[in-house]
Amino acid sequence: MNIPEYKIVAVRQAPLPSEMIQMTSNKQAYEYWRDVIKTGPNYREDIEQLYVIMLNESARVLGHALVSMGTSDMTLARAKEVLRPVLLANASSFILVHNHPNNDTHVSEPDRQSTSQIGVSADIMGVRLLDHIVVGEVDPLVNPNGYSSVAESVEEKMKTNPLAIAFFDELKKAWQARKEDKAEFFDELKKAVKARKEDKAEPVPA
């Protein structure tokens, strides 16, 4: 039985303006889509496409990957499809970007839900989802900025929903407790490993 051996290769080398080398804002993510992703050979204006922009620990751009192609008004992607290129690139964080062919970049409830699910999965794998940007052509009527932020949309929704605020407060407390439990576990593990090494280092009686 023969099995394949895989390797990861870059599709192309895209020129990157110096001001985009480090990505620290939603606007830069939009400009990256406009100037780099949109000009690539895989981009199509007539359907929704989901891309992931991968960043290192200093928020420097490592590259991007197309993870999903949909229809004129919908695109779907599971967490494993999004995280695959992120993990292969050894990225520390990433930003999701998907286009709306009708240029209406209003953030929908499915956008918020899918972003949340991917963010939770990413956190488990040790990488951070910074934001999900919905992009389109600049239009004074429906899309004056050219993009909308899912993170900002969630934040605005929380400000007007007391139940959501209470829920996320509890979620933060639960996550902090989990982090503290994990830290205590690893401290105990380190102590056990150290004790074992010291036991091995003791001379054997003659």
C-alpha positions as CSV (number, residue, x, y, z in Angstrom):
1,M,0.0,0.0,0.0
2,N,1.3,3.4,-1.0
3,I,0.4,6.6,0.8
4,P,1.1,10.2,-0.3
5,E,3.7,12.5,1.2
6,Y,2.4,16.1,1.4
7,K,4.2,19.4,1.3
8,I,3.0,23.0,1.5
9,V,3.9,25.4,-1.2
10,A,3.2,29.1,-1.8
11,V,0.9,29.9,-4.7
12,R,2.5,33.3,-5.5
13,Q,4.6,36.1,-4.1
14,A,2.4,39.2,-3.7
15,P,4.1,42.6,-3.3
16,L,3.2,44.1,0.1
17,P,3.4,47.9,0.8
18,S,5.6,48.8,3.7
19,E,2.6,50.3,5.7
20,M,0.9,46.9,5.6
21,I,3.8,44.8,6.9
22,Q,2.4,45.1,10.4
23,M,-1.4,44.8,10.6
24,T,-2.8,46.6,13.7
25,S,-6.2,47.9,12.5
26,N,-9.4,46.9,10.7
27,K,-8.7,49.5,8.0
28,Q,-5.3,47.8,7.2
29,A,-7.1,44.5,6.9
30,Y,-9.5,46.0,4.4
31,E,-6.7,47.7,2.5
32,Y,-4.8,44.4,2.4
33,W,-7.9,42.7,0.8
34,R,-8.3,45.6,-1.7
35,D,-4.7,45.8,-2.8
36,V,-3.4,42.2,-2.4
37,I,-6.2,39.7,-2.2
38,K,-8.6,41.3,-4.7
39,T,-5.8,41.5,-7.3
40,G,-4.9,37.8,-7.0
41,P,-5.8,35.1,-9.5
42,N,-8.2,33.3,-7.2
43,Y,-10.4,36.2,-6.5
44,R,-14.0,36.4,-7.9
45,E,-16.3,39.4,-7.5
46,D,-19.5,37.5,-8.3
47,I,-19.4,35.1,-5.3
48,E,-18.6,35.3,-1.6
49,Q,-15.1,34.2,-0.7
50,L,-13.6,33.7,2.8
51,Y,-9.9,34.5,3.2
52,V,-7.7,34.2,6.3
53,I,-4.8,36.6,6.8
54,M,-2.1,35.1,9.0
55,L,0.0,37.1,11.4
56,N,3.0,36.3,13.6
57,E,3.4,37.3,17.3
58,S,4.3,40.9,16.2
59,A,1.2,41.2,14.0
60,R,3.4,41.1,10.9
61,V,1.7,39.6,7.9
62,L,2.8,36.0,7.1
63,G,0.5,35.6,4.1
64,H,-3.1,34.8,3.3
65,A,-5.2,31.8,2.1
66,L,-8.5,31.2,0.4
67,V,-10.5,28.9,2.7
68,S,-14.0,28.9,1.3
69,M,-15.9,29.8,-1.9
70,G,-19.7,30.3,-1.8
71,T,-22.5,31.7,-3.8
72,S,-23.6,35.3,-4.6
73,D,-25.0,35.7,-1.1
74,M,-23.5,33.1,1.2
75,T,-20.2,31.3,2.1
76,L,-19.6,28.6,4.7
77,A,-16.5,27.4,6.4
78,R,-15.8,25.1,9.3
79,A,-13.3,25.9,11.9
80,K,-10.9,23.2,10.8
81,E,-10.8,24.6,7.2
82,V,-10.0,28.1,8.6
83,L,-7.4,26.9,11.1
84,R,-5.5,24.5,8.7
85,P,-3.5,27.3,6.9
86,V,-3.1,29.2,10.2
87,L,-1.5,26.3,11.9
88,L,0.6,25.3,8.9
89,A,2.0,28.9,8.7
90,N,2.8,28.7,12.4
91,A,0.8,31.9,12.9
92,S,0.1,33.4,16.3
93,S,-3.1,35.2,15.2
94,F,-5.3,35.7,12.2
95,I,-8.0,37.9,10.7
96,L,-10.9,36.6,8.6
97,V,-12.1,38.6,5.5
98,H,-15.0,37.8,3.3
99,N,-16.6,39.9,0.6
100,H,-20.2,40.7,-0.2
101,P,-20.8,41.0,-4.0
102,N,-23.7,43.4,-3.4
103,N,-21.4,45.8,-1.5
104,D,-23.7,45.8,1.6
105,T,-21.3,45.0,4.3
106,H,-23.9,44.8,7.1
107,V,-22.8,42.2,9.7
108,S,-25.5,39.5,9.9
109,E,-26.3,37.2,12.9
110,P,-24.8,34.2,11.1
111,D,-21.6,36.2,10.6
112,R,-21.4,36.8,14.4
113,Q,-22.2,33.1,15.2
114,S,-19.7,31.6,12.8
115,T,-17.0,34.0,14.0
116,S,-17.7,33.1,17.6
117,Q,-17.4,29.4,16.9
118,I,-14.2,29.7,14.9
119,G,-12.8,32.0,17.7
120,V,-13.5,29.4,20.4
121,S,-11.8,26.6,18.2
122,A,-8.8,28.9,17.6
123,D,-8.4,29.6,21.2
124,I,-8.3,25.9,22.0
125,M,-5.5,25.5,19.4
126,G,-3.5,28.3,20.9
127,V,-4.0,30.9,18.2
128,R,-6.1,34.1,18.3
129,L,-8.8,35.3,16.0
130,L,-8.5,39.1,16.0
131,D,-11.5,40.0,13.9
132,H,-13.7,39.1,11.0
133,I,-14.0,41.9,8.3
134,V,-16.9,42.0,5.8
135,V,-15.7,43.9,2.7
136,G,-17.0,45.3,-0.5
137,E,-16.6,48.2,-2.9
138,V,-16.9,51.6,-1.4
139,D,-20.5,52.9,-1.9
140,P,-21.7,56.2,-0.4
141,L,-25.2,54.8,0.2
142,V,-24.7,51.2,1.5
143,N,-20.9,50.9,2.2
144,P,-19.2,54.3,2.8
145,N,-16.1,52.8,4.5
146,G,-15.7,49.7,2.3
147,Y,-15.9,47.3,5.3
148,S,-17.6,46.4,8.6
149,S,-16.1,44.6,11.6
150,V,-17.8,41.7,13.3
151,A,-16.0,42.4,16.5
152,E,-17.2,46.0,16.6
153,S,-20.7,44.7,15.7
154,V,-20.7,42.3,18.7
155,E,-19.4,45.1,21.0
156,E,-22.2,47.5,19.8
157,K,-24.8,44.8,20.3
158,M,-23.6,44.1,23.8
159,K,-23.9,47.7,24.8
160,T,-27.7,47.6,24.2
161,N,-28.3,44.1,25.6
162,P,-28.0,43.7,29.4
163,L,-28.4,39.9,29.2
164,A,-25.5,39.7,26.7
165,I,-23.3,41.8,28.9
166,A,-24.1,39.6,31.9
167,F,-23.4,36.4,29.8
168,F,-20.0,37.6,28.6
169,D,-19.0,38.8,32.0
170,E,-19.7,35.2,33.3
171,L,-17.9,33.8,30.3
172,K,-14.8,35.9,31.0
173,K,-14.8,34.8,34.7
174,A,-15.1,31.1,33.6
175,W,-12.3,31.5,31.1
176,Q,-10.0,33.2,33.7
177,A,-10.7,30.4,36.1
178,R,-9.8,27.9,33.4
179,K,-6.6,29.7,32.7
180,E,-5.7,29.6,36.4
181,D,-6.5,25.9,36.7
182,K,-4.3,25.2,33.7
183,A,-1.5,27.3,35.2
184,E,-1.7,25.3,38.4
185,F,-1.7,22.0,36.6
186,F,1.4,22.9,34.6
187,D,3.1,24.1,37.8
188,E,2.4,20.7,39.5
189,L,3.6,18.9,36.3
190,K,6.9,20.9,36.3
191,K,7.4,20.0,40.0
192,A,6.8,16.3,39.3
193,V,9.2,16.3,36.4
194,K,11.9,18.1,38.4
195,A,11.5,15.6,41.3
196,R,11.8,12.7,38.9
197,K,15.0,14.2,37.5
198,E,16.4,14.7,41.0
199,D,15.6,11.1,41.9
200,K,17.4,9.8,38.8
201,A,20.4,12.0,39.6
202,E,20.9,10.4,43.1
203,P,23.9,7.9,43.1
204,V,23.1,4.3,43.3
205,P,24.4,2.7,46.6
206,A,27.3,0.4,46.2
